Amino acid sequence: MTRIFSGIKPTGHMTLGNYLGALRQWSEVDQHRADSLFCVVDLHALTVDHDPARLRRLSRQGASLLLAAGLDPGVCTVFVQSHVDEHARLAFVMECVATDGEMRRMIQYKEKSVRAQASGQSVRLSLLTYPALMAADILVYGADEVPVGEDQAQHVELTRDLAERFNHRYGHTFVVPRAVVPKVAARVMDLQDPASKMGKSHDATAGIIYLLDEPATIGKKIRRAVTDSEAGVTYEPETRPGVANLLEILSACTGKEPSALADAYQGSGALKADTADAVVELLRPLQARHAELSADPGYVDGVLREGAARARALARPTVDAAYRAIGLMPPA
């Protein structure tokens, strides 16, 4: 049976982009067609300056939102990365297989290190090496497929390279995974800056729709979305990115093609109004379920505890095999 692994980083509140690009696909499709593991990858949040208390809150909120989005712990495995030690155990082995050049070519490292240095901040070593941890996250479960956004596909390619290199040098140990990028709304853009992804870690929040935003807040953000001065509504992502972003969001909510939706509008005002209504209705059941889960933290704790135990049982044999293959002595 195909095995799927993916995770989400608790560096900020989850956004509409996270839902349309990942969570909905996980809940509606992936968990039902494969042996699936989904986790909050909290160790990755340590690569940048952070507040420990906030990280804990966001990790719990992230786990609750995974469940509120429809992940069923009776069907898939939901857990927190740091609750399974095998991720860290395998990460160092992956660092020993990777090269410095490979790490420095990662686009996210280049972008984040430039931003950090421009603001006078130092860059943590973990920001450079975390793709090795991400490779460990995937390889430790023998995942065949990794659902990711376009911006993470490069990391899965690195994971493939590391798995193949390890298998060639030390004997076949790892399944070589492949990235699976959703075709629709895989990259929801910022409403105020349609050239940039709607990211949960951004400082400017006016263009970001968070999954727990109030309906009035969602409406206000979409009504203020940047479009252009051109008349009418057409789906032209290259020349009209703001309008295209709204059409793609509405498309993801309604299931209709963006180009077909464009034909129904004479101006961006009506498009914004309909998009706001569609997003509010899309998120309504998720927000209601999240409220229920927040009122029952014991249930969430139980899900995460059982999920970690299940994940650990899958991961430990793979890490033990990798340790033997690379030449480490087994414990007495």
C-alpha positions in Angstrom: 0.0 0.0 0.0 1.2 3.5 -0.8 2.5 5.4 2.2 2.2 9.2 2.4 4.0 11.6 4.8 3.7 15.3 5.1 3.9 17.9 7.9 3.2 21.6 8.7 5.5 23.9 10.6 4.1 25.9 13.6 5.9 29.1 12.8 2.7 31.1 12.6 -1.1 30.8 12.5 -2.3 28.5 9.7 -3.6 30.3 6.6 -6.1 29.8 3.8 -3.1 28.9 1.7 -2.3 26.0 4.1 -5.8 24.7 3.9 -6.4 25.0 0.1 -2.8 23.9 -0.8 -2.5 21.0 1.7 -4.9 20.3 4.5 -8.0 19.9 2.4 -6.2 17.5 0.0 -4.9 15.5 3.0 -8.3 15.2 4.6 -10.5 14.6 1.5 -8.2 12.5 -0.6 -4.8 11.4 0.8 -5.8 9.8 4.1 -8.4 7.6 2.3 -6.2 6.4 -0.5 -3.0 5.5 1.3 -1.3 4.7 4.7 -0.9 8.3 5.7 1.1 10.1 8.4 0.7 13.9 9.1 2.5 15.8 11.7 3.3 19.2 13.2 7.0 19.5 12.4 7.9 21.6 15.5 11.6 20.9 15.4 11.8 22.9 12.1 10.4 26.0 13.9 13.6 26.1 16.0 15.7 27.2 13.0 14.7 30.9 13.5 14.3 33.1 16.6 11.1 32.1 18.4 9.2 32.4 21.7 9.0 29.0 23.4 5.6 29.6 24.9 4.2 30.7 21.5 5.7 27.7 19.8 3.9 25.4 22.2 0.7 27.2 21.6 1.0 27.1 17.9 2.0 23.4 17.9 -1.2 22.6 19.8 -3.3 24.8 17.6 -1.7 23.2 14.5 -2.6 19.7 15.7 -6.1 20.8 16.5 -6.5 22.4 13.1 -5.3 19.2 11.4 -8.1 17.4 13.1 -10.6 20.2 12.5 -9.8 20.1 8.8 -11.0 16.5 8.8 -8.0 14.2 9.5 -9.4 11.1 11.2 -7.0 9.5 13.7 -8.9 6.3 13.1 -7.8 6.4 9.4 -4.4 8.2 9.5 -1.7 8.9 11.9 -1.5 12.4 13.4 1.4 13.4 15.7 4.0 15.9 16.7 7.5 15.5 15.2 9.4 16.1 18.5 7.4 13.3 20.2 9.2 10.8 17.9 12.9 10.7 18.7 13.7 8.8 15.5 13.4 12.0 13.4 16.4 13.5 15.2 18.3 10.2 15.3 18.1 9.9 11.5 18.7 13.6 10.8 22.4 13.5 11.8 22.9 10.5 9.5 21.4 12.5 6.7 23.8 15.4 7.4 26.6 12.9 7.1 25.4 11.9 3.6 24.6 15.4 2.4 27.1 18.0 1.2 27.6 21.6 2.1 26.9 22.7 -1.5 23.6 20.9 -1.5 22.5 22.6 1.6 23.5 26.1 0.4 21.6 25.6 -2.9 18.3 25.3 -1.2 16.1 28.3 -2.2 14.5 28.7 1.2 17.9 29.0 2.9 19.1 31.6 0.4 15.9 33.7 0.8 15.7 33.5 4.6 19.4 34.1 5.2 19.3 37.2 3.0 16.3 38.5 4.9 18.0 37.8 8.2 21.3 39.4 7.3 19.5 42.5 5.9 17.8 43.0 9.2 21.1 42.6 11.1 20.3 39.1 12.5 22.6 36.2 12.6 21.7 33.0 10.7 21.4 29.8 12.7 23.3 26.8 11.5 20.0 24.8 11.7 18.6 27.0 8.9 21.3 25.6 6.6 21.0 22.0 7.7 17.3 21.6 8.3 16.7 20.0 4.8 18.6 17.0 6.2 16.0 16.8 9.0 13.2 17.1 6.5 14.8 14.2 4.5 14.8 12.2 7.8 11.2 13.1 8.4 10.3 11.5 5.1 12.7 8.6 4.9 12.1 7.4 8.4 8.6 6.2 7.4 9.4 4.7 4.1 7.1 7.2 2.5 6.3 6.7 -1.2 4.7 10.1 -1.7 5.2 13.5 -0.1 2.3 16.1 -0.8 4.0 19.5 -0.8 3.6 23.0 -2.1 5.7 24.1 -5.1 8.2 25.9 -2.8 9.0 22.6 -1.0 9.5 20.4 -4.0 13.2 21.1 -4.1 13.6 19.6 -0.6 11.9 16.4 -1.7 14.3 16.2 -4.7 17.2 16.5 -2.2 15.6 13.7 -0.1 15.5 11.5 -3.2 19.2 12.3 -3.8 20.2 11.5 -0.3 18.2 8.2 -0.2 19.7 7.1 -3.5 23.3 8.0 -2.4 22.8 6.2 1.0 21.4 3.1 -0.7 24.3 3.0 -3.2 27.0 3.5 -0.6 25.7 1.4 2.3 23.1 -1.0 0.9 19.4 -0.6 0.2 17.8 1.0 3.2 15.4 3.7 2.2 12.4 4.0 -0.1 13.0 6.8 -2.6 10.0 9.1 -2.3 8.4 11.4 -4.9 6.9 14.8 -4.4 3.2 15.3 -5.2 2.2 18.9 -5.9 -1.6 19.7 -6.0 -2.6 21.1 -9.3 -5.3 23.5 -8.1 -4.6 26.3 -5.6 -1.2 24.8 -4.7 0.2 28.3 -4.2 -2.3 30.9 -2.8 -0.8 34.4 -3.0 -0.9 37.3 -0.5 -3.9 39.5 -1.1 -1.7 42.7 -0.7 1.3 41.3 -2.6 0.1 38.8 -5.2 3.7 38.1 -6.3 4.3 36.5 -2.8 2.9 33.4 -1.3 0.4 33.7 1.5 2.8 32.8 4.3 2.0 32.3 7.9 5.3 33.7 9.0 5.0 37.1 7.3 5.1 40.2 9.4 2.5 42.1 7.3 -0.8 40.4 7.9 -3.3 42.5 5.9 -3.1 40.2 2.9 -3.2 36.9 4.8 -6.4 35.1 5.6 -5.9 32.9 8.8 -8.0 29.9 9.3 -9.4 31.2 12.5 -10.1 34.8 11.3 -13.6 36.1 12.1 -15.9 36.2 9.0 -15.9 40.1 9.2 -12.1 40.1 9.1 -12.1 37.7 6.1 -14.5 40.0 4.2 -12.5 43.1 5.0 -9.2 41.5 3.9 -10.6 40.3 0.6 -12.4 43.5 -0.2 -9.1 45.3 0.2 -7.2 42.8 -2.0 -4.9 44.4 -4.5 -6.1 44.0 -8.1 -5.5 46.5 -11.0 -7.0 49.4 -12.9 -7.8 47.3 -16.0 -11.5 47.0 -16.8 -13.4 43.8 -16.5 -12.3 40.5 -15.1 -10.0 38.1 -16.9 -7.9 35.2 -15.8 -4.3 36.2 -16.7 -1.9 35.2 -14.0 1.1 36.8 -15.5 -0.3 40.2 -16.3 -3.1 40.4 -13.7 -1.8 38.5 -10.7 -4.2 40.1 -8.1 -7.3 39.2 -10.1 -6.0 35.8 -10.9 -5.3 35.1 -7.2 -9.0 35.9 -6.3 -10.2 33.7 -9.2 -8.0 30.8 -8.1 -9.2 31.1 -4.5 -12.9 31.2 -5.6 -12.1 28.3 -7.9 -10.8 26.3 -5.0 -13.9 27.1 -3.0 -16.4 26.3 -5.7 -14.8 23.7 -8.0 -15.2 25.9 -11.1 -12.4 26.8 -13.4 -10.9 30.2 -12.9 -11.2 31.2 -16.6 -14.9 30.2 -16.5 -15.5 32.2 -13.3 -14.0 35.3 -14.9 -16.6 35.4 -17.6 -19.3 36.0 -14.9 -17.9 39.2 -13.6 -17.8 42.8 -15.0 -15.6 44.1 -12.2 -13.4 43.1 -9.3 -15.9 44.4 -6.7 -18.4 41.6 -7.3 -15.6 39.1 -7.6 -14.3 40.1 -4.2 -17.7 39.9 -2.6 -18.4 36.4 -3.9 -14.8 35.3 -3.0 -15.3 36.6 0.6 -18.6 34.7 1.0 -17.2 31.5 -0.4 -14.2 31.6 1.9 -16.3 32.3 5.0 -18.6 29.3 4.1 -15.6 27.1 3.4 -14.0 27.8 6.8 -17.2 27.7 8.8 -17.2 24.0 9.6 -13.5 23.9 10.3 -13.8 26.8 12.8 -16.7 25.2 14.5 -14.8 21.9 14.9 -11.7 23.7 16.1 -13.8 25.4 18.8 -15.0 21.9 20.0 -11.5 20.5 20.0 -10.1 23.5 21.9 -12.7 22.8 24.6 -11.5 19.2 24.9 -7.7 19.3 25.2 -7.6 15.8 26.7 -8.9 14.4 23.4 -6.3 16.1 21.4 -3.5 15.0 23.8 -4.8 11.4 23.4 -4.7 11.6 19.6 -1.2 12.9 19.6 0.0 10.3 22.2 -1.4 7.4 20.2 -0.2 8.9 16.9 3.3 9.2 18.2 3.3 5.6 19.4 2.2 4.4 16.0 4.8 6.6 14.2 7.5 5.5 16.5 6.8 1.8 15.8 7.1 2.5 12.1 10.2 4.6 12.4 12.4 2.7 14.8 13.2 -0.3 12.5 14.2 2.0 9.7 16.6 4.1 11.8 18.1 1.0 13.4 18.7 -0.4 9.9 20.3 2.8 8.7 22.6 2.9 11.8 23.7 -0.7 11.1 24.2 0.0 7.4 26.4 3.1 7.9 28.6 1.2 10.4 27.4 2.2 13.9 27.6 -0.5 16.6 24.3 -1.8 17.9 23.6 -1.3 21.7 24.7 -4.2 23.9 
